[in-house]
């Protein structure tokens, strides 16, 4: 019997039906001769992603990013590995690098006919363009690449048509230029505007509507459009989403690691794409899926999604019967349940594939039979693979005990290729065998081993899970990572990590920005709790943080740390530091102003003043949802949370004041490291400046780490090094650890 998810609950567990993870061969303890991880090790790891199965089924192509700490650079190259782990001669063969260009290559894709590979590169310092190279399936090698496109506004995100004749891609263009009658004139218009802007000494910008900046940059006059080019003529380009069709909108919409926002129909004559044509995109999550017939004169896009929430990730079934996509029901709520929807193209009817599944569908892929879909979904700190069928609204578990993503299905339907990681192992490309009915059960086989030699040197302790009763006696999950060379007779300081979101989760996953193993490597116990708002525990658990930012989630966190202290006697409760980023930064600020239990605090890109944060953020829908006061007097149902709506109410009835760390800052006593970046437009740098100013004026021990060249995430290698050094030193200083051990106050 296989594990099934019915109404959101796991029932009928039988290990034979679920893929098991092979051992990574990492043992804990000094006796193994391994050493704690250092920051330089983290940067030496090749960052593997984006697996692609060759049409012949013999090879898996993938990307691997090399980090050069000295040069402060990251470069991606394409690699290939045999699908069965064997080379052309039948012997064992490891992965092999395909491309070597200095500027790197991304987005490698096999043509469906198996004859070519496309990729995107800016070879020789030119603009980013699409390149094509012959593919030898027998040898697993590329021929000499040739540039296909010469788009003045660059090309990215290339995707083959099923007949291998055309390629979809995206480019940021001037919408007014898309009014031109031909691509030649549109591209020339774009080019002239870019050249004029570069020559103009005036860099001022004029805004007449919102979303004028997004994530880490100003939007400017350009917009993302979906285009198509002939695979044999790089000048035969067509803008599929011109201004006369989508106005000033973006197509596809902005996404941070979400599903691709466009797709080909199997007949190569239709595409689907995602856009948001609402008048105020800064306050709207109403992304919609449109379809467009390419070869019919006068054809215009047709909206097929109907939800007032977000619809994204379109994918046609191989036989063309269905167009599947993800959908959220509630308008303005970016963390509503991601449902899997099926649009019957013949009947023009939509149905939800798994109406009783109380988890998110994070990504999905069709099986070749057009009846089965495989999807990834978070569950209690894991990202599992499950399957469902078009005519059977149940979910069957395929693989768990890790974090899986980037699902690909072999053309015979008998193998899933996926990226897989755990907290102790960075992403590796892996395969999972399926039986004739498409069910799992075979072991997960790691295909790539680029980081094995390095990982074999490192002492990477296992992560343990613990459960405890949180706010309102709700069961909450926490995790703990012990330090390398662990001695149970010792007392250890604690790094208490608080995740962002708030709709996110800690779990069995590797990270380069907040790596629990590296946090523990300097002799700390790392404790992580998934409080109210965390994903993987049902939608009600997620919704529990809405309008309650410092409420149940705060109680969950404090009770979680209490539970860890009671369960693990080696924790030194007098030497604990709380660290958080984004919502975790808000919570660090809330902790700073509501308890003195911690020896130190690290707050990264956190909200300090919700009122000012509303006026300086870009995606207003987030604040307007999270800071609503549902049911409050005189508030219309669904009215967005805006600060001026609450000024005539007591603070307890105003979420912007009720959950404001600033209004309680006089309570702050704990030494605090404030981190913020100039190009963070999600939570403006002024939030960090305000907090640091207040702490300094209140004579609270404080320091600020400011990055002028980073956004919400610290991504540049040398900046990341400084981040880890400053964070580590701050924790050591106030917990009297490492070089500060034995030093008095």
N, C-alpha and C positions, 0 to 999 in steps of 0.2 A: 504494500500500500504506500502511495506517495503522500507527501505533505501537501495539503491544500489550504488555501486562504479562503475562508468562507465568512462573509460579513466582517472581514478584517481580522479574524482570529486564526491562528495556526492550529490545525487539528490533524490527527492521524499521522504522527511522525514515524517514518520508517527510513533509516539511513540509506537503504539500498536505492531509493529513488532520487537522492540528492547528491550532486557531485561533491566529493571530498577534496580538500585542499592538500596538495602534497607538502611534505615537510620542507622548510627552507634551510634546514641544516644549521640553525643558529642556536647554540646552547649558551646559557647564562653562567657566568662565574669566572673567576680569575684562573681556575685550574685549566680552563680551555686555552689559556694564553692570549685571550682577546683583550682589547683595550676599549676604554670609553670613546664614544664618537666625539670628534672635534668639528668646529665649523668648517674647516677646510675639507673634511671628509664629505660633508653635506654638499659642498660645491663641486666635488670631484664626481659625484654621481651623475651618470647620464640619464636625462629625463625623457623617458620613453613614452610614446603616445601614438594615437591615430593608426591603428592596424587596418590594413586593406588586403583582402584575399584576391589573389590573381584569378581571372576567369577560368584558367585551366585547373585551378585548385591545388597547385603544387607549392605556392609561395605565399608568404605574408610579408607585405611591405609595411614599414612603420617609420616614424620620425624619432630621432634622438637628439636632444639638445645638449651641447657641450658648453659648460660654463668656464670661462677663463677669468679667474679672480684678479690676476695681475692686470689684464687688459680691461677689466670691468665689462665683459661682454658675454653674450649668449648667442650661440649659432646653432641652427637646426640643420641636420642632414638626413637623407633618406637611407634606410637600411632594408635588408631583406633577410628572411629566414625561411628554411623549408617548412612547409606545413606539417610534415611528419617527422621533422628533425633530421632527415637524411638528405644528402647531397645528390647531385645528378648521377654520380656513379654508384649510388646505393649505400655509401658509407656515411658515418655520422658527420654532420656539417653544422657549424655554428652560424650565427648571424654574420652578415657581410655588408659593409658599407657600399652604397650604390653611387652616391654623389659626393663631391669634394669641393664644391665652389666656396670661395672665401666668404662670400656674403650669406651662404647657406641656402637651403631649399625647404619649402613647406608644402603641405597639401598634396602629397603624391597620390595619384588616382590612376588605376588601370582602365584603359578603354574596354568597354564590354566585349568587343571582338577580340581582345587579348593581344592586339598588335602594338599598342603604344602605352606610354605612361605620360601623364601630364603632371606638372608641378609648378609652383609659383616661386620666383626668385628675382632678386635685383642684381644679377650678375654684373660684375665690373662697375658697380656703383650706379647703374642706371635705375630707373623707376621699376617698381614691382610689376612684373609681367608674367604671362603664362608661357611655359615652355613645353614642348613635346619631344619625346625620345622614343625610338623603337624599343620594343620589349622582346626579349628572347625567353620564352617560357621554359624551354628545355634546359638552358644554362642558368636561368635566373639572373640575367644581366641586361643592362641598358645599353643602347647605342648612343651615338652622339646627339645631344639635345639641340633643338633649334627653337628660336623664339617664335611664338605664334602671334602674340598681340603687340601692339604699339599704342596703347591707350594713354593719352596725355595725363589722365587723372588716375592712372594705375589700375591694375586688375588683381582681384583676390578671390578666394573661395570658389575655385573652379570646380565644375561638376559635369561629367560626361552625360550626353543623352544616351538612352538605351541602345540606339542604333549606331552609336559612335560617330555620328555625323556633325553634331553640334555640342557646344559647351556653354553652360550657364556660368556667369561670374557676377561679382558685385564691384562697384566703383562709386566713389564719392564725386558727384558731378554738380554743376550749377543747374538747378531746376529750370531756370529760364532758357538755358541752352538746349534742353530737351524739347523745346518747341520747334526747333529746326526740322526741316523736312527730311534730311538725310543724316546718317551717322558722320559722314565726312564734315558736314557743317557743324554738327553738335560738338564733335571733338575739337574742331578748330576754335569754336566759341569758348569751350572750356579752357583750352590752351591759352588763348588771349587773355582771359580773365585771370588765370593763374599768374601769367607773366606781368600783367599790370599790377596785381596785388604785391608781387615780389618787389617791383621797382618803386612802389609808392612808399615814401618815407613815413607817411601817416599810418599808424597801426590801430587807430581808434576803431571801435565797433559801435554800431547803433542797434539797439534792441527795441522791437515794438511788440514782442510777445514772448511768452515762456516756451520753452526749454532752450535758453540761450547758452547754457553750458551743461555738460553731462560727464559724470564720472571723474575724468581727470583732464578734460579739455573743453575749450569753448567750441560750440557747434559750428559757428561761422555760417557763411552763405551756402555751403555745399550740403547735399543730402545723398544718402546711400540709395542707389538704384540697382535693380536687377537687369542684367544685360545678357545677350546671347551672341556667340560668335561661331562662325563656321570653323570646323576642325581642319579645313584645308585652305582657308583664306582668312588671315588675321585681320583684314580690313573689312570683312563682311560682318559688321557688328550692328546690333539693333538694341535700342533701349526699350525694355519691356514695360517699364514703369515711369513714363514721362509725366511731366507736370499736368498735362491735360487729363491724365488718368488718376493720379494720386495726390495732386496738388503739391503742398509743401511737405508732405509726409516722407518718412524714411521707409525703404523697402530693401532688405528685411529690416525689422526693428532691431534696436540695440540689444545685445545679449552678452552676459558674462558667463560663457561656458555652457549655455543652454543649447537646445537642439537647433539644427540648421533651419533657417527660415525660408527655404525654397526647395522644390523637388520637381523631378520629371515624371510625367505619366509614362507607362510602359510602351505606348505607341510613338513616343518622341514627338507628339504633336500638341501636347498640352503641358503646361507647367502650373504649379501651385506656389504661391508666395504669401508672406505674412507682412501686413502693414497695419498702421493705426492712423485712421483719417479723422479722428476726433479733433475738434478745434483747439483744445488745450492739451496737448500730449503730456505735458508735465504733470497733469492731474488725472490722467487716464491710463488704465491698464487694458483698455479695450482693443487689444491686438486681434485682428481677424485674418482668416484664411481665405484667399481669393484664388480662383483658377482662371487661366487664360489659354484659349486655343491659338496656336501660333500661326497657322497657315490658312486661317479663314479671314477673308477680307472684312474689315470693319469690326472684327471681334473685339470685345471689351472685357475686362475682368469681371468675374461673377463671384460675389461673396457667398460662400457656402457655410460659414460658421454663423451661429446665432446667439451665442452667449454674450451677455454684457461684460463678462470678465475676459481674461486673456485666452486666446487660442493660438497655438503655435506648433512647430515641429511637424509639418505635413509630410506624409509618406504614402505613396500609392501601393496598393497590393500588386504583386507581380502580374496577376491576370487582369488588372485594371478595374475590377469590380468595385473596390472600395478606395476611398481616400481617408486614411486614419490621421488623427491629430490629437494633441493634448488640449484640454479645455478647463478653465476655471469658471465657476458659476457666478461668483459675486464680483460686482464691479468695484474697481478700486482696491482690491485686496490681492496683493502680489503673492501671498502665502496661502491662498485658498487651495483646497485639494486639487491636484493635477489629475484630471480624469482622462481616460483613454476613450476617444470618440471614433465612431465608424460612420463615414458618409457613404451611403449606397449611391453610386453615381448614376445608376439606371433609374432608381426610384426617387432620387433627390431627397432621401430621408436620412436622418441622423439618429443613431442610438449610442448609448453608453455601453462599452464592452464589459465593464466590471462595476456595476452600480453598487455592489455591497462591499467593495474593497475600500477599507478605511485607511489607506496609505496613498502616497503620491506615486504616480507613474513618472519617473524621472527621465526615462528615455525608452524607446522601443524600436523593434525592427521586425519586419515581416519575414516569415519563413517562405521558401519557394512554393509551397502548396497553396499559398494565399488563404489558408484557413487558420494558421497558427501565428501568433505574435509572441515574441519574447520581449520582456521588459525588465528594467532595473528599478528597484524600489528599496527605500530605506526601512530598516527594521531593527530597532534596539542596538544602534551603534554599528550596524553592518549595512552594506548596500548589496542586496541579493538579486539573483536572476530568477525570474519566474516566467511562466508561459500561460497563455490563455488561447481560446479558440473563438472564432467569429460567432459560432452558434452555441457556445457553452460559457456562460458568464461566471466561470470559476478560475482561480489562479492556482497553478501547480508549481511548486518549488523546483528549481533546476540546480542552483548552486548557492551556497552561503558561506559563512565563516571567513569573509573577506569583504573588500569593497570592489565591486565590479563596475565596469562602464565601457563605453565605446563598443557596443555589441555589434558583431558582424556574423552573418550566417553563410556557411559554405553553400555553393550552388547545388549540391546534392541534398542539402538539408540535414546532414548527419554530424555537423560540427559547428559549435559556436567558437568564434575567436573573440577575445575580449582583453581589455586591460584589467589587471588585477593588482591590488596592493593591500598591505596590512600596515599596522603601526610600526612593524619591525622590518618592513621590506618595501622599497619604492616600487613604482609601477613596473611590471613585467608583462609582456604579451603572452597570453595563455590560451589554451584550447580546451574545450569540453566536448567529449564525444556524446552523441545522442543516439538513442535507439531508433528503430524503424518508425515508431510513433512520435518521435520528437522529444522524448523524455530524457532527463539526465540520469545520473547514477554512476558514470565513470569518473575516475579521478581527474582533477584539473591538472593539465600538463603545461608546465612553463616552457615556452618556446624560446624566450630571450634570456640571456645570462650575462648581459653586459656589465652588471655591477656585482657579480658573484664574488670575484676575487677581493674586492674592497670590503664587501659586507662580511666576508669570512674572517676579517681581522677585527671586527667590531663586536663589543659586548652590548647587545641590544636586548634589554630585559623584556619579558612578556608583559602585556597589559592585562590586568585583572578587572573583572566587573563586580560591582556590588549593588544591592538594591536596598532601599530604605523608604520609610514613610515621609513624604514631604508635606507641603501645605495641604490642609483639608484632608490629611491622611491618604493622599494619593501616592501610589507607588512610583518612585523615581529611580532612575539608574545613574550610577556613577562609575568611574574608572580610576585605576591607580597604576602607575608605572614606578617600580622601585629603581633605585640607582644601580649602576654597574658595581660589581664587586660587593654586592649587598651583604651586610652583616646584621642578622636579626637582633643581636644584643646591643646594637648602637641606637642612638636617637638621631633622626635626620630632619633637616629643615624641609619645608614644603613650598612648592610653587603650585598655587591653586589657580588653574587656568579657567577662564570664563569665555565661552564662545560668542561669536557675533550673530547677527541676524536681526532680531532674536530668533528667527526661524531657521536655525542651523542645528548642528549636532556634533559632539565629539564621538569618536568611534574608532574602529579598526582601520585607520587610514594614515598614510604617510603625508607629511607636509613639509614644505620648504620654508614657510614663513613662521609657523608656530609648531615646531617639531617637538613632540613630547619626549622622544628619546634624547635629543640634544639638550632639552631643558633638564632632564634627569642626569645627564652625563657628568655634571659637575658636583654630584653628590647630593641631589635632592630627590625627595619623593614628589612625584607629580600627581596631583589629584584633579580630576575633571568630573563635572556633574552636568547632566542634561536636564535643566530645569524646565518649568512651564514655558511653552513656546518652541521647544525643541522638536525637530522632525523625527519620524520613525516610531511614534507612539500613538498615532491616531490624530484626527483633525481636531477633536475637542481639546486634546492636550496642547496642540499648537495654538488654538484660539484662546487658550487660557491666559496668554500674555497680552492680548489686545486691550488697550486702555488700562493696563494694570502693570506697567513696566517695573515698578519697584515693589510690587506686591507679592503675589504667590511665587514668582520666579526668585525673588530675594530670599524668601523663606525656604524654598527648595534648596538653594545654594548653601545657606547657612546650616540647614539640617543635614545636607549631604556631607559637609565638612565635619559636622559633629559625628555623623555615622562613621566616617573614615577614621577619625581620631579614636573612637571607641573600638573599632574593629582591628586597627593596626597599631599595636603598642609601640612600634618603632617611630611613630610620628612625634616630633617635638612640637607641641602646640604653642610653645612660646616663640617659635621661629618660623612663622608662616607668612608668606607674601601672596597677595591677590593680584593677578594679572589678567587684563582683558582688552579686547580691541573691538571697535565699532559698537554694537550693542554691549559687548563685553566691556568696552571702555565706559559706556554709560553706567553699567552696573558697578564697575570699579569706582566710579565717582559717587555712586549711591552708597556703596560700602564705606567709602571714605567719610561720608557725612552722616552715617547711621550706625557705625560700630567702630570700636577701637581694638578689636580682637587681633588685628594683623600687625606684623612688624613693619611691613612696607606694602606699597601699592604701586603697580605700573598700569597706567591708563593710556591706551593708544587710540588716537582718532575717536575719542568718546564724546558723547553729547553731554554738555555741562549745563546749558541754558536752553531748554526746549523752545522757548519763545523765539530767541534769536536764531536757533537752528532751523526753525521753520522758514525764516526769511532768507536763509543763505543756502539751503539745500536745492537740489535740482529736480529730483523725482518727488514732487509734492504729494503724489498719491499715497506714499508711504506714511508720511507724518499725518496726513489728513485722515488716514484710517486708524493708525495706532494711537492717536491722541483725540479720538472722538469720545464723547460722553454719552453712550447709548442710553436712551430713555430719560435724559435730563430734561428738565422743564423747558418748554418753549423751543425745543430742538426738533426739527423735522426729521422723520425717519430717513436715514442715509445721508443726512447733512454732514459735509466734511468737517473734520476737526481743524478749526482755524483759531489762532489766539484771540482775535478780536471778538469772537463769539462768546467768550467766557469772562470778559473783564467785569461784567456786572454781577458776577457770581462769587460766592466764597471760594477760597483756594481749594477746598476739598471737592468742589464740583467743577473745577477747572483742571483737566489733565495736564495742561502745560505748566501749571504751578504745583499741582499735587505731586508730580513726578520730577520736580526740578532739583537736581543736586545743588544748584547755585543758591537756592533759597535756604538751604541748610548748611551752607559752607562754614558758618561760624562754629559748627561742631567738629570740624576737621582737626585731627591731631596726628594722623599717621603720615610718616615720610612718604612722599609721592614723587614718582618719575612721570612726567607728562611728555607724551610723544605725539607730534602732529606734523603734517606735511602741507606744503603750500598748495599743491595741486589736488588736494582732496576736496572735491566739490560735493561729495555725498554728505560729509560732515566738515564744514568749513574750518579752516585753520584757526579762525577766531575763537572757536570753542576751546581749543587748547590754550590760546593766549589768555582768554578770560580766566580759566582755571588757574594757570600758573601765576597770573597777576594776583588773584585772590589769595593763593597760598603764600606768596611772598609777603603780601601786606599783613597777613595773619601770623607771620613768623613760623609757618609750618615748614619743616625741612622739605625742600623740593628742588627739583632740577627739571629742565626742559630740553628734550632732544628734538630739534627742528630740521626737517629735510626740505630744502627749497625746490628739489627736483623730483619729488615723489608724489603719488596720489594716495588713495585710501590704503593701498598695499605698498610695502617697501619691496621693490623688485630688483634694483640694481645690485650686483654682487657685493661691491665694496660698501654700499649703504647698508646692505643686509648684515655684513660683518660688523659694522659699527653698531647696528641695532642690537645684535646678540651680545656684543661686548658691554654696551651700556646697561642693558637689561640685566645681564648676569652680574655685573659689578654692583648695581644697585641692590639686588637681592642679597648678594654676599655681604655687602656693607651692613645691612640692617638685620641680617640673621647671624652675623658674626661667623661667616663661613669662609673656607678656603683662605685667601691671604689675610682676611680680617679675623680669623679664628684666634681667640685669646685676647683680642684687643678690647679694652674697656669702652664705656660710653664716651 
